[in-house]
Amino acid sequence: MRNFLPLVFLLLSSSILGQNVRAVTVYGLGGVENPTGTFGSGIPAATVSGSDFIAAYNAYNNVTLTPPALPNPMPATSFSIALPNQAANMPKLSIPHKGDFFGFSIEMSVVQQVIGKNASFLQPTFLNLLATVADRAGSVRVRIGGNTQEIATLVASLPENAMIAKDHSVDDNAPTQTPTLDLTDEFLYLFANVSSLVNAKWYLGIPMNDTSHLRLQIAEHADAILGSNVLGYQVGNEPDLYGQHGLGGRPKTYNQTDYFNEFGTMVNGINNDPQIASKNKIVAPSLQGTWTPESLWDIGYLNTYSSFLDVISVEQYVSFL
């Protein structure tokens, strides 16, 4: 058992200021005097310090804490829990999920602040977080997307070898006043380097703000750079708010049928792009809640696109008000 130094009070007579120290009384646990006697007899007061008293006391400290007795009877070290053996007895039981079912979602525009400045400068706090989760869950899932994915473009290079450039001058009726993003391949190498250190897998957002001019470079390059570390590509973000936000010049009357047709344009573009190997890794429809998923199922969304969809996604936000 460890020895603990009790709180010590040193009672010194005024003679310490001008004369030799003759006696020291140390009060330990419960007021017990331990030890008592003289210390420093004949030593000039100027050479005696508080640390000298503590050192002398530690040399004679024999205070040991006694551990309490174990409980009797001892608590059980194993026990059984009865679970229903039929799903019928648990009507709301879900399908089995892996340990990494829960993950993180990071807005595309703040990747540098959260994950790393570039592929060479990773945020150690973020790596530690992912490592902690992956150590327990086997791996960790991270989604990179959000409102800014809709107005993001992968470009060959940026001034001063920047990884991300934010253009606030472009007004695309972007929701939450998010800036237009230009990204380089460094953006994808950043995720690849994280995955080389931690078992992290990624969902990446693909812009859908203008289906007359598809921008699929994020998927093309991610397939080549990240390979199997890409779990899927989220095509579009909150399409049920496209009309409300006027994204890509869409009218207020934008509805489920409009989205159904535009999504088909995206699927065909991915399917016909030879640089995208992952034809059936699409994550959609990513509704915010203005539309119900059933309003899409009723017009044949699942029947038409099921062979391309890997994940059915819905975005819901907790209200703290």
C-alpha beads as a LAMMPS data file, in Angstrom:
LAMMPS data file: protein, C-alpha beads

321 atoms
320 bonds

1 atom types
1 bond types

-500.0 500.0 xlo xhi
-500.0 500.0 ylo yhi
-500.0 500.0 zlo zhi

Masses

1 110.0

Atoms # bond

1 1 1 0.000 0.000 0.000
2 1 1 1.302 3.446 -0.916
3 1 1 2.498 5.817 1.775
4 1 1 0.730 9.175 1.708
5 1 1 2.276 12.315 3.117
6 1 1 -0.208 13.781 5.619
7 1 1 -0.913 17.454 5.843
8 1 1 1.916 18.910 7.900
9 1 1 1.839 21.904 10.228
10 1 1 5.179 23.181 11.469
11 1 1 5.013 25.078 14.730
12 1 1 8.148 27.124 15.061
13 1 1 9.067 29.347 17.938
14 1 1 10.096 32.900 17.226
15 1 1 13.635 31.927 18.097
16 1 1 14.062 30.559 14.551
17 1 1 14.495 34.073 13.328
18 1 1 17.522 34.805 15.425
19 1 1 18.669 31.679 17.189
20 1 1 19.252 28.021 16.566
21 1 1 16.203 25.789 16.051
22 1 1 15.697 23.682 19.138
23 1 1 12.521 21.663 18.489
24 1 1 9.957 20.834 15.818
25 1 1 6.541 19.314 16.362
26 1 1 4.888 17.642 13.328
27 1 1 1.161 16.958 13.377
28 1 1 0.120 14.062 11.182
29 1 1 -3.163 12.266 10.494
30 1 1 -5.701 12.497 13.306
31 1 1 -3.487 14.924 15.174
32 1 1 -0.899 12.265 16.009
33 1 1 2.516 13.695 16.661
34 1 1 4.937 11.739 14.512
35 1 1 7.796 12.181 15.093
36 1 1 8.492 14.426 18.079
37 1 1 11.762 15.555 19.444
38 1 1 14.520 17.925 18.522
39 1 1 15.867 18.766 15.135
40 1 1 18.589 21.057 13.962
41 1 1 20.226 21.567 17.333
42 1 1 23.206 23.821 16.886
43 1 1 22.421 24.601 13.228
44 1 1 22.358 28.287 12.366
45 1 1 18.796 29.409 11.621
46 1 1 19.845 30.910 8.318
47 1 1 20.607 27.446 6.879
48 1 1 17.258 25.855 7.835
49 1 1 14.422 25.973 5.247
50 1 1 10.913 24.573 5.024
51 1 1 12.079 21.891 2.608
52 1 1 14.594 20.722 5.222
53 1 1 11.774 20.090 7.668
54 1 1 9.729 18.197 5.085
55 1 1 12.724 16.089 4.069
56 1 1 13.427 15.220 7.676
57 1 1 9.803 14.278 8.260
58 1 1 9.652 12.069 5.155
59 1 1 12.686 10.167 6.340
60 1 1 10.755 9.101 9.491
61 1 1 7.260 8.853 7.999
62 1 1 5.803 5.453 8.793
63 1 1 2.156 6.277 8.115
64 1 1 0.564 3.496 6.058
65 1 1 -3.044 3.375 4.954
66 1 1 -4.728 0.086 5.707
67 1 1 -6.982 -1.192 2.921
68 1 1 -10.561 -1.947 3.943
69 1 1 -11.661 -5.550 4.187
70 1 1 -13.160 -7.136 1.108
71 1 1 -16.961 -7.425 1.089
72 1 1 -18.445 -10.625 2.396
73 1 1 -19.969 -12.250 0.474
74 1 1 -17.982 -11.221 -2.598
75 1 1 -19.961 -9.768 -5.540
76 1 1 -20.582 -12.022 -8.517
77 1 1 -18.026 -11.868 -11.301
78 1 1 -20.392 -13.318 -13.919
79 1 1 -24.108 -13.057 -14.506
80 1 1 -26.704 -13.878 -17.128
81 1 1 -29.192 -11.662 -18.937
82 1 1 -32.238 -13.230 -20.527
83 1 1 -32.905 -11.924 -24.052
84 1 1 -35.841 -12.753 -26.315
85 1 1 -34.833 -15.405 -28.829
86 1 1 -37.264 -14.269 -31.488
87 1 1 -37.425 -10.933 -33.304
88 1 1 -41.210 -11.128 -33.062
89 1 1 -40.888 -10.417 -29.354
90 1 1 -39.029 -7.186 -30.134
91 1 1 -40.930 -5.502 -32.987
92 1 1 -38.642 -2.449 -33.103
93 1 1 -35.421 -4.447 -33.191
94 1 1 -33.128 -3.210 -35.989
95 1 1 -30.921 -5.255 -38.233
96 1 1 -27.436 -5.981 -36.815
97 1 1 -25.014 -3.071 -37.046
98 1 1 -21.248 -2.936 -37.004
99 1 1 -19.300 -1.216 -34.252
100 1 1 -18.553 1.734 -36.532
101 1 1 -22.223 2.436 -37.257
102 1 1 -21.901 5.935 -35.786
103 1 1 -19.435 8.375 -37.316
104 1 1 -18.659 12.052 -37.849
105 1 1 -19.952 14.595 -40.349
106 1 1 -17.685 17.500 -41.270
107 1 1 -18.617 20.458 -43.440
108 1 1 -16.394 20.526 -46.498
109 1 1 -15.369 24.155 -45.972
110 1 1 -13.891 23.562 -42.474
111 1 1 -11.739 20.524 -43.260
112 1 1 -8.551 22.509 -42.676
113 1 1 -9.645 23.604 -39.220
114 1 1 -10.725 20.098 -38.161
115 1 1 -8.645 17.517 -40.030
116 1 1 -5.491 19.202 -41.265
117 1 1 -4.012 22.205 -43.036
118 1 1 -2.883 19.972 -45.875
119 1 1 -1.793 16.388 -46.486
120 1 1 1.461 16.963 -44.555
121 1 1 0.061 18.831 -41.519
122 1 1 -2.630 16.750 -39.824
123 1 1 -4.434 17.842 -36.665
124 1 1 -3.159 15.514 -33.891
125 1 1 -6.276 16.052 -31.776
126 1 1 -8.472 14.813 -34.629
127 1 1 -6.199 11.819 -35.209
128 1 1 -6.334 10.965 -31.501
129 1 1 -10.123 11.137 -31.576
130 1 1 -10.369 8.844 -34.589
131 1 1 -7.820 6.446 -33.119
132 1 1 -9.803 6.238 -29.883
133 1 1 -13.006 5.398 -31.745
134 1 1 -11.344 3.002 -34.184
135 1 1 -9.614 1.191 -31.329
136 1 1 -13.006 0.280 -29.929
137 1 1 -15.170 0.057 -33.045
138 1 1 -12.634 -1.431 -35.463
139 1 1 -12.866 1.541 -37.829
140 1 1 -14.458 4.982 -37.980
141 1 1 -16.622 6.605 -40.637
142 1 1 -16.329 10.271 -41.609
143 1 1 -18.631 12.139 -43.972
144 1 1 -17.203 15.178 -45.781
145 1 1 -19.924 17.282 -47.350
146 1 1 -22.779 19.550 -46.393
147 1 1 -23.984 22.763 -47.980
148 1 1 -20.538 23.586 -49.317
149 1 1 -20.264 20.350 -51.291
150 1 1 -22.887 21.731 -53.682
151 1 1 -20.657 24.612 -54.725
152 1 1 -17.281 22.817 -54.655
153 1 1 -15.061 22.230 -57.671
154 1 1 -11.865 20.194 -57.934
155 1 1 -9.200 22.186 -59.776
156 1 1 -5.674 21.370 -60.950
157 1 1 -3.908 23.887 -58.699
158 1 1 -4.339 26.980 -56.550
159 1 1 -2.045 29.959 -55.855
160 1 1 0.692 29.345 -53.276
161 1 1 -0.042 25.598 -53.407
162 1 1 -3.178 26.081 -51.326
163 1 1 -5.430 23.076 -50.761
164 1 1 -8.696 25.018 -50.470
165 1 1 -9.719 28.440 -51.769
166 1 1 -12.977 30.076 -50.669
167 1 1 -14.544 32.531 -53.092
168 1 1 -17.029 34.779 -51.312
169 1 1 -17.601 36.896 -54.424
170 1 1 -19.622 34.207 -56.230
171 1 1 -23.321 34.464 -55.394
172 1 1 -25.063 31.176 -56.109
173 1 1 -27.807 31.795 -53.549
174 1 1 -25.779 29.512 -51.332
175 1 1 -27.584 28.555 -48.116
176 1 1 -26.099 29.773 -44.837
177 1 1 -23.926 32.176 -46.896
178 1 1 -21.342 29.470 -47.500
179 1 1 -18.586 30.341 -49.973
180 1 1 -17.856 28.662 -53.288
181 1 1 -14.978 26.221 -52.844
182 1 1 -12.074 25.319 -55.088
183 1 1 -10.224 22.167 -54.052
184 1 1 -7.067 20.431 -55.244
185 1 1 -6.031 16.791 -55.084
186 1 1 -4.231 17.679 -51.846
187 1 1 -7.703 17.666 -50.308
188 1 1 -8.055 13.962 -51.108
189 1 1 -4.463 13.082 -50.198
190 1 1 -5.205 14.570 -46.765
191 1 1 -7.860 11.893 -46.212
192 1 1 -5.592 9.196 -47.636
193 1 1 -2.860 10.092 -45.160
194 1 1 -5.320 10.002 -42.267
195 1 1 -6.410 6.526 -43.379
196 1 1 -2.783 5.417 -43.506
197 1 1 -2.505 6.175 -39.778
198 1 1 -6.011 5.331 -38.553
199 1 1 -8.576 2.904 -39.944
200 1 1 -10.827 5.687 -41.252
201 1 1 -13.305 5.388 -44.115
202 1 1 -14.914 8.274 -45.976
203 1 1 -18.198 9.415 -47.467
204 1 1 -17.544 12.261 -49.914
205 1 1 -20.066 14.767 -51.246
206 1 1 -20.565 15.410 -54.974
207 1 1 -22.071 18.741 -56.109
208 1 1 -25.515 18.719 -57.688
209 1 1 -26.186 22.420 -57.961
210 1 1 -26.010 22.366 -61.785
211 1 1 -26.947 19.122 -63.535
212 1 1 -26.518 20.739 -66.947
213 1 1 -22.778 20.797 -66.260
214 1 1 -21.782 17.816 -64.119
215 1 1 -18.759 18.144 -61.871
216 1 1 -17.710 14.592 -61.033
217 1 1 -13.989 15.180 -60.554
218 1 1 -14.189 14.597 -56.801
219 1 1 -15.388 11.030 -57.405
220 1 1 -12.989 10.471 -60.305
221 1 1 -9.907 11.457 -58.311
222 1 1 -11.076 9.966 -55.006
223 1 1 -11.434 6.558 -56.620
224 1 1 -7.813 6.777 -57.727
225 1 1 -6.364 8.289 -54.532
226 1 1 -8.471 6.754 -51.744
227 1 1 -9.537 3.502 -53.365
228 1 1 -11.385 1.221 -50.969
229 1 1 -11.262 3.845 -48.214
230 1 1 -14.174 5.568 -49.966
231 1 1 -17.428 4.164 -48.608
232 1 1 -19.670 6.134 -50.907
233 1 1 -20.457 9.377 -52.707
234 1 1 -23.280 11.553 -51.435
235 1 1 -24.974 12.937 -54.550
236 1 1 -26.675 16.163 -53.550
237 1 1 -27.333 17.613 -50.114
238 1 1 -30.853 18.398 -48.875
239 1 1 -32.545 18.536 -52.298
240 1 1 -35.891 19.270 -50.639
241 1 1 -34.473 22.742 -49.868
242 1 1 -33.177 23.433 -53.400
243 1 1 -36.249 25.455 -54.338
244 1 1 -36.366 27.336 -51.031
245 1 1 -32.708 28.298 -51.333
246 1 1 -32.798 28.848 -55.078
247 1 1 -29.695 26.661 -55.437
248 1 1 -28.467 26.627 -59.016
249 1 1 -31.268 28.978 -60.029
250 1 1 -33.970 26.418 -59.234
251 1 1 -37.489 27.831 -58.873
252 1 1 -39.522 27.859 -55.681
253 1 1 -41.783 25.228 -57.260
254 1 1 -38.957 22.654 -57.379
255 1 1 -40.532 19.339 -56.343
256 1 1 -39.918 15.609 -56.003
257 1 1 -40.404 14.933 -59.711
258 1 1 -37.837 17.607 -60.627
259 1 1 -35.358 16.018 -58.254
260 1 1 -36.160 12.523 -59.543
261 1 1 -35.253 13.589 -63.083
262 1 1 -32.117 15.513 -62.098
263 1 1 -30.911 12.637 -59.961
264 1 1 -31.251 10.421 -63.026
265 1 1 -28.938 12.793 -64.884
266 1 1 -26.356 12.437 -62.110
267 1 1 -26.659 8.631 -62.074
268 1 1 -26.217 8.439 -65.833
269 1 1 -23.186 10.723 -65.645
270 1 1 -21.540 8.541 -63.006
271 1 1 -22.442 5.344 -64.834
272 1 1 -20.962 6.636 -68.106
273 1 1 -17.766 8.063 -66.557
274 1 1 -14.895 5.591 -67.124
275 1 1 -12.812 7.256 -64.398
276 1 1 -15.348 6.379 -61.697
277 1 1 -15.028 2.722 -60.775
278 1 1 -17.609 2.892 -57.979
279 1 1 -20.836 2.929 -59.965
280 1 1 -23.062 1.718 -57.140
281 1 1 -21.725 3.630 -54.133
282 1 1 -24.228 6.478 -54.246
283 1 1 -25.612 7.927 -51.004
284 1 1 -29.004 9.636 -51.402
285 1 1 -31.531 11.272 -51.227
286 1 1 -30.256 13.085 -48.093
287 1 1 -33.554 14.792 -47.380
288 1 1 -33.689 17.462 -44.694
289 1 1 -37.291 16.863 -43.702
290 1 1 -39.344 19.141 -45.949
291 1 1 -40.135 16.093 -48.096
292 1 1 -40.793 12.655 -46.695
293 1 1 -38.847 9.698 -48.104
294 1 1 -42.182 8.079 -48.973
295 1 1 -42.990 10.963 -51.313
296 1 1 -40.011 9.812 -53.404
297 1 1 -40.718 6.102 -53.063
298 1 1 -44.239 6.740 -54.378
299 1 1 -42.925 8.082 -57.693
300 1 1 -40.599 5.109 -58.205
301 1 1 -37.318 6.499 -56.843
302 1 1 -36.172 3.243 -55.221
303 1 1 -37.386 1.017 -58.032
304 1 1 -35.557 3.103 -60.620
305 1 1 -32.255 3.749 -58.841
306 1 1 -31.866 0.895 -56.343
307 1 1 -29.018 -0.729 -58.317
308 1 1 -26.940 2.460 -57.917
309 1 1 -27.815 3.282 -54.306
310 1 1 -25.611 1.886 -51.557
311 1 1 -26.986 3.974 -48.672
312 1 1 -30.399 5.564 -48.161
313 1 1 -29.704 8.790 -46.285
314 1 1 -31.873 11.221 -44.326
315 1 1 -30.573 14.293 -42.534
316 1 1 -32.245 15.307 -39.307
317 1 1 -31.032 17.907 -36.841
318 1 1 -31.611 18.048 -33.115
319 1 1 -33.362 21.201 -31.958
320 1 1 -32.114 22.661 -28.672
321 1 1 -34.805 25.347 -28.507

Bonds

1 1 1 2
2 1 2 3
3 1 3 4
4 1 4 5
5 1 5 6
6 1 6 7
7 1 7 8
8 1 8 9
9 1 9 10
10 1 10 11
11 1 11 12
12 1 12 13
13 1 13 14
14 1 14 15
15 1 15 16
16 1 16 17
17 1 17 18
18 1 18 19
19 1 19 20
20 1 20 21
21 1 21 22
22 1 22 23
23 1 23 24
24 1 24 25
25 1 25 26
26 1 26 27
27 1 27 28
28 1 28 29
29 1 29 30
30 1 30 31
31 1 31 32
32 1 32 33
33 1 33 34
34 1 34 35
35 1 35 36
36 1 36 37
37 1 37 38
38 1 38 39
39 1 39 40
40 1 40 41
41 1 41 42
42 1 42 43
43 1 43 44
44 1 44 45
45 1 45 46
46 1 46 47
47 1 47 48
48 1 48 49
49 1 49 50
50 1 50 51
51 1 51 52
52 1 52 53
53 1 53 54
54 1 54 55
55 1 55 56
56 1 56 57
57 1 57 58
58 1 58 59
59 1 59 60
60 1 60 61
61 1 61 62
62 1 62 63
63 1 63 64
64 1 64 65
65 1 65 66
66 1 66 67
67 1 67 68
68 1 68 69
69 1 69 70
70 1 70 71
71 1 71 72
72 1 72 73
73 1 73 74
74 1 74 75
75 1 75 76
76 1 76 77
77 1 77 78
78 1 78 79
79 1 79 80
80 1 80 81
81 1 81 82
82 1 82 83
83 1 83 84
84 1 84 85
85 1 85 86
86 1 86 87
87 1 87 88
88 1 88 89
89 1 89 90
90 1 90 91
91 1 91 92
92 1 92 93
93 1 93 94
94 1 94 95
95 1 95 96
96 1 96 97
97 1 97 98
98 1 98 99
99 1 99 100
100 1 100 101
101 1 101 102
102 1 102 103
103 1 103 104
104 1 104 105
105 1 105 106
106 1 106 107
107 1 107 108
108 1 108 109
109 1 109 110
110 1 110 111
111 1 111 112
112 1 112 113
113 1 113 114
114 1 114 115
115 1 115 116
116 1 116 117
117 1 117 118
118 1 118 119
119 1 119 120
120 1 120 121
121 1 121 122
122 1 122 123
123 1 123 124
124 1 124 125
125 1 125 126
126 1 126 127
127 1 127 128
128 1 128 129
129 1 129 130
130 1 130 131
131 1 131 132
132 1 132 133
133 1 133 134
134 1 134 135
135 1 135 136
136 1 136 137
137 1 137 138
138 1 138 139
139 1 139 140
140 1 140 141
141 1 141 142
142 1 142 143
143 1 143 144
144 1 144 145
145 1 145 146
146 1 146 147
147 1 147 148
148 1 148 149
149 1 149 150
150 1 150 151
151 1 151 152
152 1 152 153
153 1 153 154
154 1 154 155
155 1 155 156
156 1 156 157
157 1 157 158
158 1 158 159
159 1 159 160
160 1 160 161
161 1 161 162
162 1 162 163
163 1 163 164
164 1 164 165
165 1 165 166
166 1 166 167
167 1 167 168
168 1 168 169
169 1 169 170
170 1 170 171
171 1 171 172
172 1 172 173
173 1 173 174
174 1 174 175
175 1 175 176
176 1 176 177
177 1 177 178
178 1 178 179
179 1 179 180
180 1 180 181
181 1 181 182
182 1 182 183
183 1 183 184
184 1 184 185
185 1 185 186
186 1 186 187
187 1 187 188
188 1 188 189
189 1 189 190
190 1 190 191
191 1 191 192
192 1 192 193
193 1 193 194
194 1 194 195
195 1 195 196
196 1 196 197
197 1 197 198
198 1 198 199
199 1 199 200
200 1 200 201
201 1 201 202
202 1 202 203
203 1 203 204
204 1 204 205
205 1 205 206
206 1 206 207
207 1 207 208
208 1 208 209
209 1 209 210
210 1 210 211
211 1 211 212
212 1 212 213
213 1 213 214
214 1 214 215
215 1 215 216
216 1 216 217
217 1 217 218
218 1 218 219
219 1 219 220
220 1 220 221
221 1 221 222
222 1 222 223
223 1 223 224
224 1 224 225
225 1 225 226
226 1 226 227
227 1 227 228
228 1 228 229
229 1 229 230
230 1 230 231
231 1 231 232
232 1 232 233
233 1 233 234
234 1 234 235
235 1 235 236
236 1 236 237
237 1 237 238
238 1 238 239
239 1 239 240
240 1 240 241
241 1 241 242
242 1 242 243
243 1 243 244
244 1 244 245
245 1 245 246
246 1 246 247
247 1 247 248
248 1 248 249
249 1 249 250
250 1 250 251
251 1 251 252
252 1 252 253
253 1 253 254
254 1 254 255
255 1 255 256
256 1 256 257
257 1 257 258
258 1 258 259
259 1 259 260
260 1 260 261
261 1 261 262
262 1 262 263
263 1 263 264
264 1 264 265
265 1 265 266
266 1 266 267
267 1 267 268
268 1 268 269
269 1 269 270
270 1 270 271
271 1 271 272
272 1 272 273
273 1 273 274
274 1 274 275
275 1 275 276
276 1 276 277
277 1 277 278
278 1 278 279
279 1 279 280
280 1 280 281
281 1 281 282
282 1 282 283
283 1 283 284
284 1 284 285
285 1 285 286
286 1 286 287
287 1 287 288
288 1 288 289
289 1 289 290
290 1 290 291
291 1 291 292
292 1 292 293
293 1 293 294
294 1 294 295
295 1 295 296
296 1 296 297
297 1 297 298
298 1 298 299
299 1 299 300
300 1 300 301
301 1 301 302
302 1 302 303
303 1 303 304
304 1 304 305
305 1 305 306
306 1 306 307
307 1 307 308
308 1 308 309
309 1 309 310
310 1 310 311
311 1 311 312
312 1 312 313
313 1 313 314
314 1 314 315
315 1 315 316
316 1 316 317
317 1 317 318
318 1 318 319
319 1 319 320
320 1 320 321
